[in-house]
Amino acid sequence: MKTLKKNAIHFFKGFKYAYDGIVYTIKNERNMRIHILIMLLVIIFGIYFRFTKINWIICIILFGLVLSAECFNTAIEVLNNMIRMNEEEKYIAAGHSKDTAAGAVLILAISAAIIGFMLFIPHITKLF
């Protein structure tokens, strides 16, 4: 039972680290904020133009890929910047890099989940 509890704690800590990485990237990378602004504009125009489900699926895939790529880029930049740091700064930077990479994976996973719901919910609702 203790192993199951420890595994659950580690599992949920992983989400916290990923969230921290996404927040770090948003706060510290101008390009991430630009990508998010463009994503919001696409969403607004998509609603206005009444995008089809396939349009939304394509947009969500692209949103996830672009935001994740920016997180991966940030993780690589943080690691490269560590070369010029003292030991305490390196420890902190390594944490940001790992969190940011985890955030990139989380963004892709959320995008995939949204697309999965969009694909399966209409079929499931037909059953009831």
C-alpha positions in Angstrom: 0.0 0.0 0.0 2.9 2.4 0.8 4.4 1.8 -2.6 1.1 2.7 -4.3 0.9 5.9 -2.3 4.5 6.8 -3.1 3.9 6.2 -6.8 0.8 8.4 -6.7 2.7 11.1 -5.0 5.5 10.9 -7.6 2.9 10.9 -10.4 1.2 14.1 -9.2 4.5 15.8 -8.4 5.4 15.3 -12.1 2.4 17.4 -13.0 3.5 20.1 -10.6 7.0 20.2 -12.1 5.5 20.4 -15.6 3.2 23.2 -14.5 6.2 25.0 -13.0 8.1 24.7 -16.2 5.3 26.1 -18.3 4.9 29.0 -15.9 8.7 29.6 -15.9 8.7 29.7 -19.7 5.7 32.1 -19.9 7.3 34.4 -17.3 10.8 34.4 -18.8 10.4 34.0 -22.6 8.9 36.8 -24.7 8.4 34.4 -27.6 6.2 32.2 -25.5 4.0 35.1 -24.6 3.8 36.0 -28.4 2.8 32.4 -29.3 0.1 32.5 -26.6 -1.2 35.8 -27.9 -1.4 34.5 -31.5 -3.0 31.3 -30.2 -5.7 33.4 -28.5 -6.3 35.4 -31.7 -6.7 32.2 -33.7 -9.2 30.9 -31.1 -11.2 34.1 -31.3 -11.2 34.1 -35.1 -11.9 30.4 -35.1 -15.0 31.0 -33.0 -16.1 33.9 -35.2 -15.6 31.9 -38.4 -17.2 28.8 -36.9 -14.3 26.4 -37.5 -15.2 22.8 -38.1 -14.0 20.1 -35.8 -11.2 19.2 -38.2 -10.1 22.9 -38.2 -10.0 22.8 -34.4 -8.1 19.5 -34.3 -5.5 21.0 -36.6 -5.3 24.2 -34.6 -4.9 22.2 -31.3 -2.2 20.0 -32.7 -0.3 23.1 -33.9 -0.9 25.0 -30.6 0.6 22.0 -28.7 3.5 21.6 -31.0 4.5 25.3 -31.1 4.1 25.8 -27.3 6.0 22.6 -26.6 8.8 23.5 -29.0 9.2 26.8 -27.2 9.4 25.0 -23.9 12.1 22.6 -25.3 13.9 25.6 -26.7 13.8 27.3 -23.2 15.1 24.1 -21.6 18.0 23.9 -24.0 18.8 27.6 -23.4 18.8 27.3 -19.6 21.1 24.3 -19.8 23.5 26.2 -22.1 23.5 29.2 -19.8 24.5 27.0 -16.9 28.0 26.8 -18.4 28.7 30.4 -17.0 27.1 29.9 -13.6 28.4 29.0 -10.1 27.2 25.8 -8.5 24.2 27.2 -6.7 22.9 28.9 -9.9 23.5 25.6 -11.9 21.4 23.7 -9.5 18.5 26.1 -9.9 18.9 26.3 -13.7 18.9 22.5 -14.0 15.6 22.4 -12.1 14.1 25.0 -14.5 15.4 23.1 -17.5 13.9 19.8 -16.3 10.6 21.5 -15.4 10.4 23.3 -18.7 11.0 20.0 -20.7 8.3 18.4 -18.5 6.0 21.3 -19.4 6.5 20.7 -23.1 5.4 17.1 -22.7 2.4 18.1 -20.7 1.3 20.6 -23.4 1.5 17.9 -26.1 -0.4 15.5 -23.8 -3.2 18.0 -23.2 -3.4 18.7 -26.9 -3.7 15.0 -27.6 -6.4 14.6 -24.9 -8.5 17.5 -26.3 -8.3 16.0 -29.8 -9.2 12.6 -28.4 -12.3 14.1 -26.7 -13.3 15.9 -29.9 -13.0 12.7 -31.9 -14.8 10.3 -29.5 -17.5 12.4 -27.7 -19.8 12.6 -30.7 -19.6 8.8 -31.1 -20.2 8.2 -27.4 -23.1 10.5 -27.2 -24.8 8.6 -30.0 -24.8 5.5 -27.8 -27.1 7.2 -25.3 
